[in-house]
Amino acid sequence: MDTQETICSRRGFLRQVGTATLAGAALLGTRGWAARSGLAGRRPNIILVLTDDQGKGDLSCLGNPDLKTPNLDRLHAISTRFTDFHVSPTCAPTRSSLMSGRHEFRNGVTHTIMERERMALSTVTVAQVLQQAGYRTGIFGKWHLGDEEPYQPHRRGFDEAFIHGAGGIGQAYPGSCADAPPNRENRYFYPVIRYNGKFVKTQGFCTDVFFQQALGWIKSRKDGDSPFFAYISTNAPHGPMIAPEEYKKPFLDAGFDANTAGRYGMIANIDDNVGLLLGKMEEWGLTENTLLIFMTDNGQAGRSAKKNGKNYPLHVAGLRAGKGSPYEGGTRVPSFWRWKGVLGEGRDINNLAAHIDLFATFAELAGARIPQGTQKRDGRSLVPLLENPDAPWPKRYVFVHKGRWAKGANPDDSKYRDCAVRSERFRLVNNKELYDIDADPGETTNVIDRYPRVAEEMRKVYDAWWTQTRPLMVNEDVPYADHRPFFVLYEKQLKEEGIPRWRPPSL
């Protein structure tokens, strides 16, 4: 069933909130853990915030001296934090893995474009599993798992879909991967968004728009009989580095180059929106029955800058490399989990965890039944660790590969290029570099000669993984589509009925 696809799927207001909205939150500190045990089947609402290209170095709570993120810092302080949490090196792969519970290559996603960003239609998504368990589901922002109609989120388990096309607002590539045409000029302001199958013209900056729509939907669901899953997936801080002037100005005044000021401005804007979200959760009484997760989709994109005309290294949280890399900096990201009164506050979980674990975790929390025939998954439920950080956690390996070989190339030629295997202690990179992450998290010293047996074992598990995975790369020989769906649908709607203005929901 996994070796080929089926024809169709298996079913300005921000600053007024700030950090003060959490003034009533009771901080338990590290002494508190799960106030009530037995999380399976508790059926919380789930809000997943996933930002684009933001890394561990892009938070002041994790040491950045130039960028202030007070709301994310507060969320960090009151959350359970997975300190060794990994995703894929780039964006569409991460989204595929968290939706499916398995490595992206096993869903056919080996790139971010070239028709290889399309998640195999044989894949059952976690949204479908939650939907079948009685959850209402919504996505707000970036999908990036196929712009052709059968691949769209409203066909993959989402009741509410408010998204842009392609991998970024305004992007367009050969084949089907392309956003609505007007966004090529407007980019991040006033974007045209596909809202439940129809295009609308929004007002404001993209991140503000996505959070506003998500919060409006959450408000409409908060008193309903069904729990909800809200997936807020921002385009920011992906390049081009565009932010509202008020957010860029502090960094320009500090002497940073325009590119860095734009990127940091986008992150400051995300922080304000997280503050708005936290405040509304308090106001609407959602904190005790809602699991809020903040994470990012790959390692840090911005790692160097100019300040006052001179080269200036940006804070990278001690990690080597960043987005698109097989090293720690490419995949190790922030992961904050907040569920007031249920999960411990200010508590770290140091076990090896990953995006592939969200599927099983959400399903267990929801008490959901996994449909027969669902794809074999690589992840495991994090519920035991959420209940008890000292719970047994069996040995595991997490596999990393950048993908992105040329169109039509043989993937086997790139088997050992831009790849890694991660165990609890070690990371084998490109089949020839071994790092002791416990002792050397910055990967400065190759210890492959010191631990040859470790390297050999990791090679064997990687070779076996590749052999199992190779037949599942179902998009490799797919020709480019002869049209761009978002272009065609937009022009058809423009001609037949026009593009209405978006009506921002009242909060």
C-alpha positions, 0 to 999 in steps of 0.5 A, a space after each residue: 500500500 505504501 509503494 504507490 499512491 492511491 488516487 485520492 486521500 483517505 480521508 496594532 492590537 498585539 502590543 495591548 496584550 503583551 506578557 501582562 495577560 499571563 499575570 494570573 498564571 500560577 507558576 509551579 516551577 520545577 517542583 510541579 509535574 503532572 498534577 493528574 496522571 493518566 493522560 491517555 484519552 484526556 481529549 485536550 484541545 491541541 494548539 500547535 504553533 510551528 514557525 518557519 526557519 526559526 532556530 534555538 538561537 532565535 529566542 532570548 530565553 535560550 540566550 540570544 542577547 540581541 532579540 527580545 522574545 518576552 512572550 515566548 520566554 514566558 511560555 518557556 518558563 511555564 512549559 514542559 520543554 523537550 531539550 533534545 527535540 529534532 525535526 527535518 532539515 527543511 520545511 516540507 519534510 518536517 510538515 510531512 513527518 509530523 502529519 504522518 508519524 514517519 520519516 518524510 521520505 516514506 511519504 514521498 517527500 524528498 524536496 520542497 519543490 519539483 513535485 517532491 513536496 507532495 505528501 503521498 495520498 496513501 498517507 493517513 494524517 494525524 488530522 484525519 485521525 483526530 477528526 475521526 475521533 470527534 475533533 474539529 480541525 483547522 490549519 492557518 498558514 503554511 501547508 506545503 504538502 502539495 498544491 494540487 487539489 487531492 493533496 490540499 488540507 481540506 482533503 487531508 483531515 482539516 475542517 477549516 483551511 486558511 492557507 497560502 500556496 507553495 512553500 512561501 507566500 509569493 513563491 512559484 516554481 516549475 510544476 504545481 508548486 506556486 502561490 496565488 499570483 498577486 502574492 508575488 508582488 505583495 508578498 507578506 502584506 495583504 496576502 491572498 489566502 485560500 480559505 475553505 476553497 475560495 480565495 480572499 484578500 486579507 488585510 495586514 501582515 501575514 503572521 497577524 492575519 494567520 493568528 487572527 483567523 486562528 483565534 477567531 476559529 478557536 473562539 468559535 469552537 471554545 464552547 463547543 461539544 467537541 475538542 479542537 486541533 488548531 495548527 498555526 503554521 506561520 510563513 515567518 521568519 522565512 525569507 525574504 526578510 520582510 517585517 512591519 516597520 515598527 518591528 524592524 526599527 529597533 534593530 535598524 537603530 541598533 545598527 543591524 543590516 536590513 536583512 537581519 532587522 527584517 528577520 528579527 522583526 518577524 520574530 518579534 512580531 511572532 512573539 507578540 502574536 504568541 502573547 495574544 494567543 496566551 492572553 486569549 487562552 486565559 480570557 476564554 478559560 482554555 488553559 486547563 483543557 488545552 495543550 499548547 505546543 510551540 516548535 519550529 520546522 527546521 534549524 536556524 536560517 539566519 546565522 550571520 549579520 552586519 552590525 554597524 557595518 562589521 561582520 557580526 555572528 548571531 547567537 546560535 545556541 551553541 549548535 553547529 550549522 543550521 537549516 538544510 544541514 545534517 548537523 545538530 543545528 539543522 534539526 535540533 529545535 525548541 519544543 515547549 509544551 504547556 497544559 496548565 495544571 497537568 504538565 509540569 512548569 519549568 521542567 525539562 525532558 532530556 530524552 531524544 524526541 522528534 516530530 515523528 512522535 506527534 502523531 502517536 502522542 496526539 492520538 493517545 491523548 485523544 483516545 483515538 483509534 488508528 484506522 486499519 491500513 494506516 501507514 507504518 509509523 516511525 514515531 512513538 508516543 511521548 505520553 509516558 515522558 509527559 506523565 513522568 520525565 524519568 519513565 523508561 525510554 527505549 533506545 532509538 535512532 532518528 534518521 536525517 537526510 536533506 534530500 534535494 538531489 536534482 530532478 531525475 537523479 538517482 536517490 541512491 547516488 545521494 545516500 550518504 550525502 547530507 545525512 545523519 543518524 542520531 542516537 541518544 548520545 551520538 550523531 553519525 554525519 555523512 557516514 564518516 563523522 561521529 560526534 559525542 553529543 553528550 560531551 560535545 553538543 557543538 560537534 567540534 571533534 570527530 570521534 569516529 576513530 575512538 568509537 569505531 563499533 558505535 559508528 559501525 552499528 549506526 551505519 548498519 541501521 542506516 543502511 537497513 533504513 535506506 533499503 526499507 525507505 527507498 521504494 517509498 519515494 513515490 514522487 521521484 519519477 513524477 513529471 512536472 504538472 502542466 499547470 499551477 493549481 493556485 494560478 488556475 483557481 485564482 484566475 477562474 474565481 477572479 473572472 467568475 465571481 471576483 476576490 472578496 475581502 477577508 472579514 477579520 473575526 472579532 476577538 
